[in-house]
Amino acid sequence: MLSRAMNHAEDNEVAVICLSNQISSHWSWSGDTLHLDPGDGCLPETGVDWPKHGFTHVDAPCHMIHGGRTLDDCDLNQLCGEAAVVDVSDLVPSGAVNADVLEQRGDHVKAGDLLILRSNLHEVHPHSTGDYWQKSPYVDADGSQWIVERGCRALVIDFPQDYVAREMDGRLVTNPEFTEHQIVLGANLMHLEHVVKLSAIEQDRVFLVGWPLRLPGADGGPASPVALTEWPGPDPRITDLSLPVTENWMGKVSTGLAKSFEQGDPVQETRVRFAGHSHTHLLTPKYVGAGIGIDGFMGEQLERRADIADLTGMANEGTISAEILLSAVGEVHSDNILLLRSGFDERVCYDDAGWFAFSPSLSADAARWIADAGYTVVGADFELDAGRKALGAASARKDQLDAEAVLLERGVCILKNLCNMGALGSDHPVIVMMPLNLRDAEASPVRVLALEW
């Protein structure tokens, strides 16, 4: 069966549900969108400051467990797979999700599932209010043990799941007091916390893709998960097309531990800050003032099949013309994403200044061909614009970006700095894009996974 999630043209029903909070600082969660204007006629860029866990995010076991697994240690299928939804909305306010509740409502939960607990708390008490914390349901010890013994791979929740979370504003809660975290993360499951819009899921099973930014060695990170309401099967082959987010010579990214066990903190929390466009990111037409931004992208467009233009052996360090592109694409499916695979990322590391100097690029006529073919998203494993090669990490004026400006002005979004496309085994994989949910932004860091059934 070909799912609605794979064939939007034939079925207009909702197939992709975005589950992420927008990152916007308030009294309980710090972090915000950074709007940066470099001046001198250069195009403004958006960055993000995520100083510690908050909003929609992932916990790896080492967030709470001494010596626990990092994000790198966890298999991709722990946050990408079939998920069972259990409704606990009647436990608002302050009810316990215990083993009896889960046993009565969880007949459809299978070993290997991601478990989604839906309270719809944020619809009654928004996360910026004190009642979100004080009137939240919680998962008690025997409920936590039920989740582990059922064989779930991860817990996905839309509420603060430990009872002591309501006390954190008034005192330092110690590590052992986080009962649910200790049991669930201690069993090497993962958390996807503070999701939203679970009320939009009308069925008891979905396919969930929930990985955060690719932060090496981290205890967690900001995430923008999506749920697919139909899918072809349980166990796709998963390929990560996202670069690791590391500090490099460009100076636009900083990472580190905001809290750590070594400093005496009860938890570990990774911070990350982007001072502009860097690493794998989604660039929208808003960058050149020509159309939608990240806000407008957060919906059905987050998942599509791909057409792959195999440019290996054609690109090298030269310019990719419309003729080269036409010969590489084959049959055009304009509802798909176009992926330009050159293998450049396998020859030159993104952290090397040679990424700009030696990258192939698209000609302006190739960019026009992409737009004329009807594609609205294009991704590449090389720098894409000759103007970027000359600028390096510096900010750009619109007139310095021939290919990018053509694409963006024609309404084409760009997935920049992809990697690992050589590992794909099919010509039309399903691509799931998870840009951070940034307000009023023209670009956002993004996690990109390819699924092949």
C-alpha positions in Angstrom: 0.0 0.0 0.0 1.3 3.5 -0.9 0.5 5.8 2.0 -1.0 9.2 1.9 2.3 10.4 3.4 4.0 9.2 0.3 1.5 10.5 -2.3 0.1 13.9 -1.5 -1.1 14.6 -5.0 -3.8 11.8 -4.8 -5.1 12.5 -1.3 -5.5 15.8 0.4 -6.1 14.4 3.9 -3.7 15.4 6.6 -0.7 13.1 6.4 2.1 15.0 8.3 1.6 16.5 11.7 4.3 18.9 13.1 4.7 18.3 16.9 7.2 21.0 17.9 6.9 24.0 20.2 8.1 27.2 18.7 11.3 28.4 20.4 10.5 31.6 22.1 11.8 32.6 25.6 9.6 32.8 28.6 9.9 32.6 32.4 10.4 28.9 32.5 12.4 28.2 29.3 15.3 30.3 28.1 16.3 30.3 24.4 15.2 32.4 21.5 15.5 33.2 17.8 18.3 35.5 17.0 17.7 38.0 14.2 21.1 39.2 12.9 21.6 42.1 10.5 25.2 42.3 9.2 24.7 45.6 7.5 26.5 46.9 4.3 23.6 45.7 2.2 24.0 42.1 3.2 21.0 39.9 3.7 19.9 39.4 7.4 20.2 35.9 8.9 18.4 34.1 11.7 20.2 32.1 14.3 19.1 30.4 17.5 20.2 30.3 21.1 19.3 27.1 23.0 21.1 27.4 26.3 19.7 24.3 28.0 16.9 21.8 27.8 13.5 23.4 27.0 10.7 23.6 24.4 10.4 20.4 22.3 13.6 18.4 22.9 15.2 15.0 23.3 16.9 13.4 26.3 19.5 10.7 25.8 20.1 8.5 28.8 23.3 10.5 29.9 21.0 13.5 30.6 20.2 11.9 34.0 22.2 8.7 34.1 25.9 8.7 35.1 27.8 7.0 32.3 24.6 6.7 30.2 24.4 6.7 26.5 24.8 9.9 24.4 22.8 10.7 21.3 25.6 9.1 19.2 25.2 5.8 21.2 21.5 5.4 20.4 20.3 3.7 17.3 18.4 5.9 14.8 15.3 3.7 15.1 14.9 4.6 18.8 13.3 7.9 17.7 12.2 6.9 14.2 9.6 4.2 13.9 6.1 3.1 14.7 4.5 4.7 17.7 1.5 3.8 19.9 -0.7 6.6 21.2 -2.2 6.3 24.7 -4.6 9.0 25.7 -4.2 10.3 29.3 -6.0 13.6 28.9 -8.5 12.7 31.6 -5.6 12.8 34.1 -5.3 16.6 33.8 -5.0 18.0 36.4 -2.3 16.2 38.4 -3.3 12.6 37.8 -0.8 9.6 37.9 0.0 7.6 34.8 0.5 4.3 36.6 0.8 0.7 35.5 -3.0 0.1 35.9 -3.7 3.1 33.6 -1.3 1.9 31.0 -2.4 -1.8 31.2 -6.0 -0.8 30.7 -5.3 1.5 27.8 -2.2 0.0 26.2 -3.3 -3.2 24.5 -2.1 -1.9 21.2 1.4 -1.1 22.5 3.9 -3.5 21.1 7.5 -4.3 22.0 9.7 -2.0 20.0 7.2 0.8 19.8 7.8 4.4 20.6 5.1 5.2 23.2 3.3 8.5 22.9 1.4 9.7 26.0 -1.2 12.3 25.0 -2.5 14.6 27.7 -3.2 17.7 25.6 -2.0 19.7 28.7 -0.8 22.7 26.7 -4.2 23.2 25.2 -5.6 23.7 28.7 -2.6 25.3 30.4 0.0 26.7 27.9 3.6 25.9 28.7 4.3 29.5 29.5 2.0 29.4 32.5 2.7 28.0 36.0 -0.3 25.7 35.8 1.5 23.8 33.0 3.9 22.5 35.6 1.6 22.5 38.7 -1.4 20.7 37.1 0.5 18.3 34.9 -0.1 14.6 35.0 3.0 12.6 35.9 4.3 9.1 35.3 4.9 7.3 38.6 7.4 4.5 39.3 5.2 1.5 38.4 4.0 3.3 35.3 7.6 3.9 34.3 8.5 0.3 34.9 5.5 -0.8 32.8 7.0 1.2 29.9 10.3 -0.5 30.2 8.9 -4.0 30.6 6.6 -3.5 27.6 9.8 -3.1 25.5 9.2 0.4 24.3 12.2 2.2 22.6 11.3 5.7 23.7 8.7 7.8 25.5 7.1 10.7 23.8 5.2 13.1 26.1 3.4 16.5 26.0 3.7 17.2 29.7 6.3 17.4 32.4 6.4 13.7 33.3 8.1 13.6 36.7 6.1 14.7 39.7 9.0 16.7 41.2 9.1 18.9 38.0 6.5 21.1 39.8 9.0 21.7 42.6 12.0 22.8 40.5 11.2 26.5 40.6 11.4 26.4 44.4 14.3 24.1 45.3 17.2 22.1 43.8 15.7 18.7 43.0 18.3 16.0 43.3 19.1 13.5 40.6 17.5 10.4 42.3 14.2 12.3 42.8 13.5 12.2 39.0 11.8 8.8 39.3 10.6 8.5 35.8 13.8 9.7 34.3 15.8 7.3 36.4 13.8 4.3 35.4 13.1 5.0 31.7 16.5 6.6 30.8 18.2 4.1 33.1 16.8 1.3 30.9 18.4 3.0 27.8 15.1 4.3 26.4 15.0 7.9 25.1 12.7 10.8 25.8 11.1 13.2 23.4 9.6 15.8 25.7 7.1 18.7 25.5 5.6 17.9 22.1 2.4 19.6 21.0 -0.6 19.1 18.8 -1.1 15.4 19.7 -4.8 16.1 19.6 -4.5 16.2 15.8 -3.7 12.5 15.9 -7.0 10.7 15.5 -5.6 7.1 15.4 -3.8 5.0 18.0 -0.7 4.3 15.9 1.5 6.6 13.8 5.0 6.6 12.4 7.0 9.2 14.4 10.3 10.8 13.4 11.7 12.7 16.3 15.5 13.1 16.2 17.0 16.4 17.4 19.9 18.3 15.9 22.9 16.1 15.3 25.0 17.2 18.3 27.9 14.8 18.8 28.3 13.2 22.2 25.4 15.2 23.6 22.8 14.4 26.3 20.0 15.7 24.1 19.1 18.6 21.9 16.3 20.7 20.4 13.9 18.8 18.1 11.1 19.3 15.6 9.4 15.9 15.4 6.7 14.9 12.9 4.1 12.2 12.9 3.1 10.4 9.6 -0.5 9.2 9.7 0.1 6.4 7.2 3.3 4.6 6.1 4.3 1.6 4.1 5.8 -0.7 6.8 7.4 -0.9 10.2 11.1 -1.0 9.7 12.6 1.4 7.0 16.3 1.7 6.4 17.2 5.0 7.9 20.0 7.3 6.5 21.1 10.5 8.3 21.7 13.2 5.7 22.6 15.8 8.3 26.1 17.1 9.2 27.3 16.8 12.9 26.9 20.2 14.5 30.4 21.1 15.7 32.3 24.3 16.2 34.6 25.1 13.2 36.6 27.8 11.5 33.5 29.7 10.4 32.7 30.7 14.0 28.9 30.6 13.6 28.3 27.7 16.0 29.1 27.2 19.6 28.3 24.1 21.7 29.0 22.8 25.2 27.6 21.6 28.5 25.4 24.1 30.3 25.1 21.7 33.2 27.1 18.6 34.0 27.6 16.0 36.7 31.3 17.1 37.0 30.1 20.6 38.1 27.8 19.1 40.7 24.6 19.6 38.8 21.8 16.9 39.2 21.5 16.7 35.4 23.5 17.2 32.2 22.3 19.7 29.6 23.9 20.6 26.3 23.7 24.1 24.9 24.0 25.2 21.2 24.0 28.6 19.6 23.9 29.4 15.8 25.0 32.9 14.9 23.6 32.7 11.4 23.4 30.1 8.7 25.6 27.1 9.2 25.8 23.4 8.8 22.8 21.5 7.5 20.0 24.1 7.3 16.8 24.9 5.5 16.8 28.2 3.5 13.5 29.7 2.4 12.4 32.4 -0.1 12.0 34.8 2.8 15.8 35.2 2.8 15.5 37.3 -0.4 12.0 38.7 0.5 10.3 36.5 -2.0 7.9 34.2 -0.1 7.4 31.8 2.8 9.7 31.5 5.8 10.2 28.7 8.3 6.7 29.4 9.7 5.1 28.7 6.4 7.2 25.5 5.8 6.1 23.8 9.0 3.4 21.4 7.7 2.9 19.0 4.8 6.1 20.0 3.2 8.2 18.4 6.0 8.0 15.0 4.3 8.3 14.0 0.6 9.8 11.5 -1.7 12.9 12.6 -3.6 14.2 12.6 -7.1 18.0 12.1 -7.1 20.2 13.7 -9.7 23.4 11.6 -9.6 26.2 14.1 -10.4 29.1 11.9 -9.3 31.8 12.1 -11.9 30.2 15.1 -13.5 30.6 17.8 -10.9 34.2 17.7 -9.6 35.0 21.4 -9.0 33.2 22.8 -12.0 29.9 24.4 -12.8 26.8 22.2 -13.2 24.8 23.5 -16.1 21.2 22.9 -17.0 22.3 20.3 -19.6 24.2 18.3 -17.0 21.4 18.5 -14.6 18.8 17.4 -17.2 20.8 14.3 -18.1 21.2 13.4 -14.4 17.7 13.8 -13.2 15.8 11.5 -15.6 12.0 11.6 -15.0 10.8 14.7 -13.2 8.3 14.4 -10.3 7.6 18.0 -9.4 5.9 17.1 -6.1 9.1 15.5 -5.0 12.3 17.0 -3.5 15.2 17.2 -5.9 18.4 16.0 -4.3 21.7 16.8 -6.0 24.2 14.1 -5.2 27.8 14.9 -6.1 29.8 13.0 -3.5 31.6 16.2 -2.6 31.0 15.8 1.1 32.9 12.5 0.9 36.0 14.3 -0.5 36.0 17.5 1.5 34.9 17.9 5.1 32.5 20.7 5.9 34.9 21.8 8.7 37.6 22.4 6.2 37.9 25.8 4.5 38.2 23.9 1.2 34.5 23.3 1.4 34.0 26.6 -0.2 37.1 26.7 -2.4 36.7 23.4 -4.0 33.0 22.9 -4.1 31.1 22.5 -7.5 28.3 25.0 -8.0 25.1 25.4 -10.0 24.8 27.8 -12.9 22.0 30.3 -13.0 20.4 28.4 -15.9 20.5 25.2 -13.9 18.7 27.0 -11.1 16.1 28.2 -13.6 15.7 24.7 -14.9 14.9 23.4 -11.4 12.3 26.1 -10.9 10.8 25.6 -14.3 10.5 21.8 -13.6 8.2 22.7 -10.7 10.4 21.6 -7.8 9.8 23.6 -4.6 12.6 22.1 -2.5 16.2 21.2 -3.6 19.0 19.8 -1.5 22.7 19.4 -2.3 25.8 17.9 -0.8 27.9 20.8 -2.1 28.0 24.6 -1.8 25.6 25.2 -4.7 26.3 28.9 -5.4 29.5 30.2 -6.9 29.1 33.4 -5.0 29.3 31.5 -1.7 32.6 30.0 -2.9 34.0 33.5 -3.1 32.5 34.7 0.1 33.3 31.8 2.4 31.5 32.2 5.7 30.9 36.0 5.2 27.5 37.4 4.8 26.1 37.9 1.3 24.3 40.5 -0.7 21.5 39.3 -2.9 23.4 40.3 -6.1 26.3 38.0 -5.1 24.1 34.9 -5.2 23.2 33.9 -8.8 21.9 30.4 -8.3 20.5 30.8 -4.8 18.7 34.0 -5.7 17.1 32.5 -8.8 15.8 29.5 -6.8 14.6 31.5 -3.8 12.9 34.2 -6.0 11.1 31.4 -7.8 9.8 30.0 -4.5 12.2 27.1 -4.2 13.5 26.2 -0.7 17.0 25.0 -0.3 18.3 22.2 1.9 22.0 23.2 2.3 25.0 21.1 3.3 23.6 17.6 3.2 25.8 14.6 3.5 25.8 10.8 3.1 23.7 10.7 0.0 26.0 8.0 -1.4 24.6 5.6 1.2 21.1 5.8 -0.2 20.0 2.6 -1.9 16.9 3.7 -3.9 16.2 6.4 -6.4 13.2 7.9 -4.6 13.7 7.7 -0.8 11.3 9.4 1.6 12.9 12.5 3.0 11.8 13.9 6.4 12.9 17.4 7.2 12.8 18.7 10.8 13.8 22.3 10.9 13.8 23.9 14.4 10.5 25.8 14.9 11.9 29.4 14.8 9.5 32.3 14.7 9.7 34.9 11.8 12.8 33.2 10.4 14.1 32.8 6.8 16.3 29.8 7.7 16.7 27.2 10.4 19.1 24.4 11.4 17.5 21.1 10.3 17.8 17.4 10.9 17.2 15.4 7.7 16.6 11.7 7.5 16.0 9.5 4.5 13.7 6.5 4.9 13.7 3.6 2.5 11.0 0.9 2.7 
